[in-house]
Amino acid sequence: MTGKSLRMLVAWTAQHDNGWVTTVLETPSGSFSAWVAREGEASSVDYAEDGPEHAKRAAEAALKIRTGHAECSNQCSGWTLHTHEVHLEDAEGPNLSSS
């Protein structure tokens, strides 16, 4: 028998006037991953930090390095918090025994 546990996935995103998005995601281990990408494109993680504020600053630094976006304008969104429910299979997995 399989079981599923519920975990809340927490992410912060900010849209920028140059078409890029900064993202911070809380990992299951409790650390925070930060990255930047053009809107609609995938990216790899740029930084792993120990708190959301550090990760936000890291994402903003990556944005500046990659795009030259030094300061947000009134067209940038600021950070927005998102939560998502994620259902995880439990460690036992399916019961494969037969009778």
BAFI-3210 file (N, C-alpha, C; in Angstrom, 3 decimals, decimal comma, padded with zeros to 6 digits):
// residues 99
n [1|2|3|4|5|6|7|8|9|10|11|12|13|14|15|16|17|18|19|20|21|22|23|24|25|26|27|28|29|30|31|32|33|34|35|36|37|38|39|40|41|42|43|44|45|46|47|48|49|50|51|52|53|54|55|56|57|58|59|60|61|62|63|64|65|66|67|68|69|70|71|72|73|74|75|76|77|78|79|80|81|82|83|84|85|86|87|88|89|90|91|92|93|94|95|96|97|98|99]
n.u [000,836|000,564|001,454|000,890|002,463|001,889|003,427|004,275|005,337|007,400|007,841|009,386|008,955|010,044|009,212|010,877|011,572|013,113|012,427|013,264|013,172|013,452|013,952|013,304|013,466|012,331|014,008|013,512|015,326|015,489|017,122|017,688|017,210|018,363|017,768|018,009|016,263|015,271|011,939|009,697|011,609|013,720|016,120|019,260|020,153|021,558|022,557|022,819|021,449|021,188|018,911|015,816|016,042|018,783|018,978|017,301|018,783|021,020|019,896|019,172|021,716|022,765|021,081|021,877|024,563|024,269|022,581|022,898|020,999|020,673|019,070|015,731|012,799|009,660|008,221|008,954|008,063|008,563|009,056|007,044|005,193|004,599|002,758|002,636|000,978|002,522|002,491|004,040|005,414|005,456|008,243|008,196|007,075|005,316|003,509|004,707|004,285|002,897|-000,027]
n.v [-001,173|002,161|005,299|008,774|011,802|015,135|018,095|021,452|023,531|026,266|029,292|032,228|034,786|037,261|039,509|041,185|044,333|043,912|041,534|039,302|036,857|036,493|033,889|032,201|029,262|027,197|024,386|020,808|020,164|022,407|024,451|027,202|027,739|029,735|031,447|032,904|033,659|034,107|035,174|032,487|030,613|027,846|027,386|026,704|026,206|028,992|029,748|028,447|029,001|029,812|031,041|032,752|035,546|035,935|034,350|035,738|038,110|036,967|036,043|038,488|039,596|037,813|038,408|041,028|040,590|038,914|040,361|043,097|044,500|046,715|048,066|048,011|049,111|050,940|049,234|046,691|043,772|043,254|041,032|038,124|035,895|032,434|029,472|025,951|022,850|019,762|016,396|013,673|010,457|007,951|006,624|003,832|003,019|001,284|-001,661|-004,609|-007,249|-010,490|-012,618]
n.w [000,000|-000,831|000,500|000,830|001,583|002,556|001,573|001,902|-000,592|-000,791|-002,418|-003,709|-006,045|-008,399|-010,893|-013,499|-015,152|-017,389|-018,528|-017,174|-014,495|-011,026|-008,708|-005,660|-003,815|-001,240|-000,119|000,464|002,490|003,991|003,226|000,945|-002,445|-005,136|-008,198|-011,502|-014,521|-017,951|-018,514|-018,667|-019,338|-018,427|-015,775|-014,176|-010,699|-009,118|-006,637|-003,286|-000,219|003,340|004,282|003,449|002,918|002,437|000,153|-001,611|-001,937|-003,161|-005,576|-006,703|-007,026|-008,916|-011,046|-011,606|-012,360|-014,623|-016,343|-016,069|-014,719|-012,445|-010,629|-009,426|-011,134|-011,132|-012,665|-012,084|-010,227|-007,505|-004,671|-004,561|-002,645|-002,964|-002,420|-002,699|-002,786|-002,395|-003,044|-001,690|-002,210|000,272|002,201|002,159|-000,228|-002,920|-002,023|-003,007|-002,642|-003,267|-002,987]
ca.u [000,000|001,354|000,929|001,426|002,494|001,705|004,452|004,056|006,476|007,363|008,676|009,240|009,369|009,931|009,284|011,653|011,228|013,943|011,948|013,851|012,478|014,267|013,185|013,870|012,658|012,749|014,221|013,077|016,309|015,378|017,943|016,966|017,873|018,065|018,198|017,400|016,058|014,318|010,565|009,275|012,714|014,258|017,483|019,815|020,289|022,753|023,052|022,106|021,640|020,573|017,692|015,177|016,537|020,088|018,735|016,776|019,913|021,853|019,201|019,293|023,107|022,894|020,381|022,743|025,734|023,897|021,812|023,171|019,832|021,251|018,062|014,359|011,959|008,270|007,655|009,323|006,967|008,893|008,952|005,707|005,238|003,693|002,832|002,052|000,929|003,219|002,219|005,219|005,258|006,173|009,501|007,971|006,727|004,208|003,639|004,795|004,132|001,702|-000,518]
ca.v [000,000|003,387|006,444|010,044|012,851|016,467|019,066|022,750|024,076|027,718|029,964|033,662|035,198|038,677|039,783|042,406|045,085|043,482|040,233|038,225|036,515|035,949|032,888|031,561|028,094|026,468|022,981|019,914|020,150|023,649|025,504|027,992|027,821|030,982|031,497|033,879|033,167|034,883|034,724|031,340|029,692|027,132|027,756|025,922|026,958|029,827|029,821|027,789|029,851|029,276|031,750|033,350|036,898|035,761|033,811|036,829|038,971|036,218|036,059|039,852|039,758|037,053|039,189|042,160|040,067|038,363|041,247|044,501|045,084|047,159|048,600|047,794|050,266|050,722|048,193|045,403|043,377|042,972|039,608|037,599|034,574|031,421|028,162|024,891|021,547|018,697|015,096|012,829|009,054|007,673|005,900|002,411|002,772|000,348|-003,024|-005,463|-008,668|-011,132|-013,702]
ca.w [000,000|-000,867|001,212|000,360|002,589|002,009|001,914|001,287|-001,299|-000,640|-003,416|-003,908|-007,386|-008,745|-012,336|-013,706|-016,354|-018,514|-018,997|-016,374|-013,253|-009,944|-007,970|-004,468|-003,476|-000,048|-000,441|001,549|003,576|004,740|002,634|-000,045|-003,746|-005,826|-009,580|-012,402|-015,884|-018,741|-018,272|-019,449|-019,596|-017,272|-015,383|-013,077|-009,448|-009,046|-005,265|-002,189|000,953|004,558|004,633|002,275|002,620|001,787|-001,185|-002,442|-002,289|-004,110|-006,861|-007,223|-007,468|-010,165|-012,063|-011,956|-013,069|-015,940|-017,234|-015,835|-014,037|-011,178|-009,715|-009,884|-011,438|-010,713|-013,518|-011,507|-009,339|-006,106|-004,337|-004,293|-002,022|-003,509|-001,778|-003,506|-002,125|-003,099|-002,432|-001,822|-001,891|001,518|002,014|001,915|-001,618|-003,088|-001,510|-004,181|-002,310|-003,837|-002,123]
c.u [000,881|000,660|001,553|001,412|002,410|002,852|004,098|005,363|006,348|008,337|008,369|009,701|009,230|010,125|010,008|011,357|012,067|013,552|012,527|013,057|013,515|013,380|013,984|012,911|013,208|012,855|013,726|014,051|016,262|016,309|017,116|017,801|017,422|018,554|017,480|017,268|015,173|012,926|010,207|010,373|013,178|015,681|017,959|019,960|021,608|023,385|022,201|022,451|020,903|019,305|017,104|015,715|017,906|019,899|018,173|017,894|020,830|021,217|019,307|020,708|023,333|022,218|021,253|023,944|025,371|023,307|022,145|022,026|020,244|020,206|016,669|013,647|010,551|007,566|008,047|008,299|007,315|008,665|007,512|005,857|004,182|003,850|002,099|002,050|001,636|002,940|003,391|004,867|005,994|007,352|009,297|007,683|005,603|004,522|003,583|004,632|002,859|001,254|-000,820]
c.v [001,236|004,456|007,693|011,017|014,196|017,352|020,363|023,228|025,589|028,329|031,452|033,964|036,707|038,805|041,113|043,024|044,713|042,090|039,047|038,047|036,004|035,026|032,362|030,448|027,452|024,992|022,101|019,876|021,420|024,738|026,195|028,093|029,093|030,897|032,606|033,240|034,156|034,315|033,595|030,338|029,034|027,604|026,800|026,817|027,721|029,787|028,948|028,571|029,265|030,000|032,444|034,736|036,836|035,272|034,878|037,759|038,281|036,229|037,441|040,124|039,020|037,798|040,349|041,690|039,629|039,381|042,718|045,233|045,475|047,589|048,372|049,121|050,000|049,703|046,792|045,060|043,349|041,495|039,235|036,180|033,669|030,153|027,158|023,613|020,530|017,409|014,182|011,396|008,797|006,744|004,429|002,107|001,746|-001,017|-003,964|-006,940|-009,215|-012,259|-014,912]
c.w [000,000|-000,060|000,645|001,510|001,870|002,487|001,208|000,682|-001,249|-001,636|-003,421|-005,326|-007,520|-010,250|-012,511|-015,066|-017,576|-019,032|-018,248|-015,085|-012,257|-009,126|-006,790|-004,083|-002,219|-000,410|000,710|002,732|004,423|004,246|001,548|-001,315|-004,443|-007,265|-010,326|-013,779|-016,626|-018,485|-019,223|-019,752|-018,305|-016,995|-014,315|-011,850|-009,463|-007,664|-004,349|-000,933|002,153|004,984|003,419|001,929|001,951|000,351|-002,122|-002,880|-003,306|-005,502|-007,506|-007,729|-008,793|-011,313|-012,538|-012,773|-014,487|-016,894|-017,091|-015,139|-012,613|-010,156|-010,285|-010,132|-010,917|-011,601|-013,044|-010,422|-007,860|-005,838|-003,994|-003,755|-002,637|-002,679|-002,661|-002,683|-002,998|-002,348|-002,732|-001,476|-000,577|001,235|001,699|000,462|-001,711|-002,477|-002,696|-003,874|-002,932|-002,924|-002,924]
res [m|t|g|k|s|l|r|m|l|v|a|w|t|a|q|h|d|n|g|w|v|t|t|v|l|e|t|p|s|g|s|f|s|a|w|v|a|r|e|g|e|a|s|s|v|d|y|a|e|d|g|p|e|h|a|k|r|a|a|e|a|a|l|k|i|r|t|g|h|a|e|c|s|n|q|c|s|g|w|t|l|h|t|h|e|v|h|l|e|d|a|e|g|p|n|l|s|s|s]
***
